[in-house]
Amino acid sequence: MAERSGGHTKYINQRDRDYLLAAYQEFSYRETFTNALRDYLDMGPAKFGIYTDRIYRAIFHENAKEYKNILKLAEKDDLRDTLYAEVLRAIASFENGLAAEMKRQSDDLKRKLLPEELDNIIRDAESSAYLRPFLDDARTRMASRDLCFRDVLHNALSAYIQSVPENDFERFLGETSQSLEKRLSDPETLEVFKRLKDH
């Protein structure tokens, strides 16, 4: 696996053609969520790290430190750089929904939310029947692919492990997969990101 992916598997997720767009979209929704934390949650600056971990725990049952230990990431490594497109989309969806609900409740109450109130919103999102298929899919892909391609086991997600479909091997190791550097050097890809940035 390591040889076919260019010598390492830490960033094998980035060889997927869907990765760049998912990472860009997730970055935008992340900003929406951090702005909502700033504007609608009555808590000091520690809230950003605390609620980032709370979202990770809600989606893939691990906080940032646990995830970094499992993947043996360095302290400076950004764990989101290692996430698959489907997981990034699940995080983006979750954060965007939380931001909208925080604004709604804060407007209704005519004050900033207390941490317990945001905790209740997150619990509701975790158990939402609307989000369940999306979250289960992200957990399955993360647990199964990391075991297959990175040879790491997420104990908290072991119930989600399935065999990896054959087309995933093509996505990450086959003819259509490319390193992130190659994708970023493609003029067409750069044009797409310029257009997205202008919107």
C-alpha positions as CSV (number, residue, x, y, z in Angstrom):
1,M,0.0,0.0,0.0
2,A,2.7,2.5,1.0
3,E,4.6,1.9,-2.2
4,R,1.6,2.3,-4.4
5,S,0.5,5.5,-2.6
6,G,3.9,7.2,-3.0
7,G,5.7,5.9,0.1
8,H,3.2,6.5,2.9
9,T,-0.5,6.1,3.7
10,K,-1.0,9.0,6.2
11,Y,-2.5,11.1,3.3
12,I,-3.9,8.4,1.1
13,N,-7.3,10.1,1.5
14,Q,-5.9,13.0,-0.6
15,R,-5.4,10.8,-3.6
16,D,-9.2,10.7,-4.1
17,R,-10.4,13.1,-6.7
18,D,-13.3,14.1,-4.4
19,Y,-11.0,15.2,-1.6
20,L,-10.1,18.7,-2.7
21,L,-13.7,19.9,-3.2
22,A,-14.8,18.2,0.1
23,A,-11.9,19.9,2.0
24,Y,-12.7,23.3,0.5
25,Q,-16.4,23.0,1.4
26,E,-15.7,21.7,4.9
27,F,-13.3,24.7,5.4
28,S,-16.2,27.1,4.5
29,Y,-18.7,25.4,6.8
30,R,-16.1,25.3,9.6
31,E,-15.9,29.1,9.4
32,T,-19.7,29.3,9.7
33,F,-19.5,27.1,12.8
34,T,-16.6,29.0,14.5
35,N,-18.5,32.2,13.8
36,A,-21.6,30.8,15.5
37,L,-19.5,29.7,18.5
38,R,-18.1,33.3,18.7
39,D,-21.5,35.0,18.2
40,Y,-24.0,32.6,20.0
41,L,-22.2,30.7,22.8
42,D,-21.5,32.4,26.1
43,M,-18.1,30.8,26.9
44,G,-14.4,31.8,26.8
45,P,-12.0,31.1,24.0
46,A,-11.6,27.4,25.1
47,K,-14.9,26.8,23.5
48,F,-13.4,26.4,20.0
49,G,-11.2,23.4,21.0
50,I,-13.8,21.9,23.3
51,Y,-16.6,21.9,20.7
52,T,-14.3,20.8,17.9
53,D,-13.6,17.7,20.0
54,R,-17.3,17.4,20.8
55,I,-18.1,17.2,17.1
56,Y,-15.4,14.6,16.4
57,R,-16.8,12.5,19.3
58,A,-20.3,12.8,18.0
59,I,-19.3,11.8,14.5
60,F,-16.6,9.3,14.9
61,H,-16.5,8.6,18.6
62,E,-12.9,9.9,19.1
63,N,-11.6,13.3,20.1
64,A,-8.7,14.9,18.3
65,K,-6.0,13.5,20.6
66,E,-7.3,10.0,20.4
67,Y,-7.5,10.2,16.6
68,K,-4.0,11.6,16.3
69,N,-2.7,8.8,18.5
70,I,-4.4,6.1,16.4
71,L,-3.0,7.5,13.2
72,K,0.4,8.3,14.8
73,L,0.1,11.9,13.7
74,A,2.6,14.5,14.9
75,E,1.4,17.4,17.1
76,K,1.7,19.8,14.2
77,D,-0.3,17.6,11.8
78,D,-3.9,18.7,11.1
79,L,-6.1,15.7,11.5
80,R,-8.6,17.1,9.0
81,D,-5.9,16.7,6.3
82,T,-6.2,12.9,6.8
83,L,-9.9,12.6,6.7
84,Y,-11.8,11.0,3.7
85,A,-14.1,13.2,1.6
86,E,-17.2,11.5,3.0
87,V,-16.1,12.2,6.6
88,L,-15.3,15.9,5.8
89,R,-18.8,16.2,4.3
90,A,-20.3,14.7,7.4
91,I,-18.4,17.2,9.6
92,A,-19.4,20.1,7.3
93,S,-23.1,19.1,7.5
94,F,-23.0,18.6,11.2
95,E,-21.2,22.0,11.8
96,N,-23.5,23.9,9.4
97,G,-26.6,22.4,11.1
98,L,-25.3,23.3,14.5
99,A,-24.5,26.8,13.5
100,A,-28.1,27.3,12.1
101,E,-29.7,25.9,15.2
102,M,-27.4,27.9,17.6
103,K,-28.5,31.1,15.8
104,R,-32.2,30.1,15.9
105,Q,-32.2,29.4,19.6
106,S,-30.1,32.4,20.5
107,D,-32.4,34.7,18.5
108,D,-35.5,33.0,20.2
109,L,-33.9,33.5,23.7
110,K,-32.5,36.9,22.9
111,R,-29.2,36.0,24.5
112,K,-26.2,33.8,23.9
113,L,-26.5,30.1,24.6
114,L,-25.1,28.4,27.7
115,P,-22.7,25.4,27.1
116,E,-25.4,23.1,28.4
117,E,-27.8,24.3,25.8
118,L,-25.3,23.7,23.0
119,D,-24.6,20.3,24.4
120,N,-28.4,19.6,24.1
121,I,-28.3,20.7,20.4
122,I,-25.4,18.4,19.7
123,R,-27.1,15.5,21.4
124,D,-30.2,16.1,19.3
125,A,-28.1,16.2,16.2
126,E,-26.3,12.9,17.1
127,S,-29.6,11.1,17.5
128,S,-31.3,12.7,14.5
129,A,-33.0,10.2,12.2
130,Y,-32.2,12.6,9.3
131,L,-28.4,12.5,10.0
132,R,-28.2,8.8,11.0
133,P,-27.5,7.4,7.5
134,F,-25.0,10.1,6.7
135,L,-23.1,9.6,10.0
136,D,-23.2,5.8,9.7
137,D,-21.8,6.0,6.2
138,A,-18.9,8.3,7.3
139,R,-18.1,6.0,10.2
140,T,-18.1,2.9,8.0
141,R,-15.9,4.4,5.4
142,M,-13.4,5.7,8.0
143,A,-13.2,2.5,10.0
144,S,-13.0,0.2,7.0
145,R,-10.6,2.3,4.9
146,D,-8.3,3.0,7.8
147,L,-8.0,-0.6,8.6
148,C,-7.5,-1.6,5.0
149,F,-5.3,1.2,3.7
150,R,-3.5,2.5,6.8
151,D,-3.5,-0.7,8.9
152,V,-5.0,1.1,11.9
153,L,-8.0,0.1,14.0
154,H,-10.4,2.6,15.5
155,N,-11.7,0.6,18.4
156,A,-14.6,3.0,18.9
157,L,-15.7,2.3,15.3
158,S,-15.0,-1.5,15.1
159,A,-18.8,-2.2,14.8
160,Y,-18.7,-0.2,11.5
161,I,-15.9,-2.2,9.8
162,Q,-16.9,-3.7,6.5
163,S,-15.0,-5.0,3.5
164,V,-13.7,-2.2,1.3
165,P,-15.3,-2.1,-2.1
166,E,-13.1,-2.8,-5.1
167,N,-13.7,0.7,-6.5
168,D,-12.1,2.2,-3.4
169,F,-8.8,0.6,-4.4
170,E,-9.1,2.4,-7.7
171,R,-10.0,5.7,-6.0
172,F,-6.9,5.7,-3.7
173,L,-4.4,3.5,-5.5
174,G,-5.5,3.1,-9.2
175,E,-5.1,5.0,-12.4
176,T,-7.5,7.8,-11.4
177,S,-5.8,8.5,-8.1
178,Q,-3.2,11.3,-7.9
179,S,-1.2,12.9,-5.2
180,L,-2.5,16.2,-3.9
181,E,0.5,18.0,-5.4
182,K,-0.4,16.8,-8.9
183,R,-4.0,17.8,-8.5
184,L,-3.1,21.3,-7.4
185,S,-0.7,21.7,-10.4
186,D,-3.6,21.0,-12.8
187,P,-4.8,24.3,-14.3
188,E,-8.4,23.1,-14.6
189,T,-8.5,22.3,-10.9
190,L,-7.1,25.7,-10.0
191,E,-9.8,27.4,-12.1
192,V,-12.5,25.5,-10.3
193,F,-11.2,26.8,-6.9
194,K,-10.9,30.3,-8.2
195,R,-14.5,30.3,-9.3
196,L,-15.6,28.8,-5.9
197,K,-13.6,31.5,-4.1
198,D,-15.3,34.2,-6.0
199,H,-18.7,32.9,-4.9
